[in-house]
Amino acid sequence: MVNVIGLGYIGLPTALMLASHGVEVVGTDYNKKLVETLNAGHTTFKEDGLDELFQNALKSGIKFTTEYQKTDVYIVSVPTPYDKFSKKIDPVYVTGAVKDVLKVAPEESIIVIESTVSPGTIEKFVRPEIEEITKNKKIHLVHAPERIIPGNMVHELLHNNRTIGADNKEIGERIKKIYSSFCQGEIVVTDIKTAEMTKVVENTFRAVNIAFANELAKICRHENMDVYEIIRICNMHPRVNILQPGPGVGGHCISVDPWFLVGDYPSLAKVIDESMKTNDGMPDFVLNRIYEIMKKNNMNDISRVGLYGLTYKENVDDMRESPTLQLLESQERHLATGLKVYDPFIKKDVAKNQYHDLNQFLSDIDFIVIMVKHNEIKDNMEKLSSKIILDCHNICKLPGVYHL
Ligand SMILES: NC(=O)c1ccc[n+]([C@@H]2O[C@H](COP(=O)([O-])OP(=O)(O)OC[C@H]3O[C@@H](n4cnc5c(N)ncnc54)[C@H](O)[C@@H]3O)[C@@H](O)[C@H]2O)c1
């Protein structure tokens, strides 16, 4: 039996996927309300194919509880934030979950850390806990970082290649067999520190390349040139593949994990440091664009400006580290208020001046800033024809649109 610890964005789909493929699974989360919701037959976030997977897993007998189970394999998928000051990983959730598991874990059991961690975290923080708590009991550690992207999680769980880091090949192969129950991609078995490094490097690669596109957007703004046309032409070169600029980077991965390397290697990770600062500066850049465009249009009523989208990416309901929330915070830091905001995926009130109906939102603004390219706005573009538009994703083909 596999006990999955942490039933959030990563742990829940992983638990459901294992259960749907014949593995006996118990999902454990210390959030009582979350467990109650799952036991009442409801998923806790929106994701393509998740509800169907949930039903399959229920039929296969998956259980949800707040109790840690006595079993031979644990998969830990808890948050790994970074310390905002030192930029280093804050491993407190991972060590906390491991301590909880150790209260029941029998000799020779395997604890798989799925959470993204900085290279060396398992050796520095997790192993000492195990040695201190269990004394002579042998517990195996494995790192199996997750690569899936919100919005396409179910497909990617099935098809992505995976990395498994283990102390020895036999344990690595045992865990590989469990993931192979559903994973159709290639599964590489390596050592723990290499697995830790690969996951962080993958996200850092993305962050640095996004930062390059964002920097080009700023240079082109200065020169009043079309960054999208420039990127399009450059990408016709056989060895150039520039990403698209955007209003900032959010989510739990690309905006977080590269900081681990900056925190641990501050004198070495210079490009990464600058890239993260460039990406983090984008919401402020958008705020400044709003100011410039208002001035150009002789507009001075901020309450007639609306931000479309609160999530960190399109067609999901995940708002963590979202550029819109960063922009709203920046607005307040400048002692200003008034920007309106709307997102079809966010039903709760999370911001001032928030709307829950697109038509109402549009009728109360003259200037719309497209922060997120949800399908909804793409399907309703004609409704924006009388508005001033700042399109941060180059999705609007109406005349007179402003860009980053
Ligand atoms: N969200 C993503 O897109 C994504 C993608 C790849 C990797 N990751 C990584 O996966 C890890 C988990 O991220 P997430 O987005 O699923 O986080 P999350 O916040 O959605 O879920 C974490 C869950 O763990 C539970 N939890 C924390 N400590 C616990 C404990 N001691 N016992 C039981 N439950 C506990 C929390 O209650 C929460 O429900 C992170 O390291 C993240 O970097 C996330």
The ligand as an ORCA input file, in Angstrom:
! r2SCAN-3c Opt
* xyz 0 1
  N       1.702     22.915     -8.175
  C       2.505     22.618     -9.180
  O       2.255     22.965    -10.306
  C       3.761     21.792     -8.955
  C       4.376     21.155    -10.051
  C       5.496     20.361     -9.836
  C       6.009     20.249     -8.538
  N       5.409     20.896     -7.493
  C       5.958     20.725     -6.154
  O       5.140     19.796     -5.458
  C       5.131     20.103     -4.059
  C       3.704     20.210     -3.566
  O       3.110     21.310     -4.201
  P       1.536     21.494     -4.284
  O       1.317     22.540     -5.324
  O       0.855     20.172     -4.420
  O       1.237     22.074     -2.804
  P      -0.200     22.307     -2.118
  O      -0.029     23.420     -1.190
  O      -1.257     22.368     -3.194
  O      -0.471     20.953     -1.306
  C       0.277     20.546     -0.226
  C      -0.623     19.767      0.736
  O       0.204     19.195      1.743
  C      -0.513     19.217      2.977
  N       0.464     19.041      4.047
  C       1.500     19.859      4.388
  N       2.202     19.319      5.408
  C       1.589     18.143      5.716
  C       1.838     17.126      6.693
  N       2.857     17.184      7.556
  N       0.997     16.069      6.736
  C      -0.056     15.970      5.887
  N      -0.320     16.890      4.940
  C       0.486     17.962      4.862
  C      -1.233     20.559      2.945
  O      -2.329     20.568      3.833
  C      -1.643     20.653      1.459
  O      -2.945     20.132      1.240
  C       5.962     21.387     -3.895
  O       7.275     21.039     -3.555
  C       5.935     21.985     -5.300
  O       7.068     22.782     -5.549
  C       4.283     21.645     -7.671
*
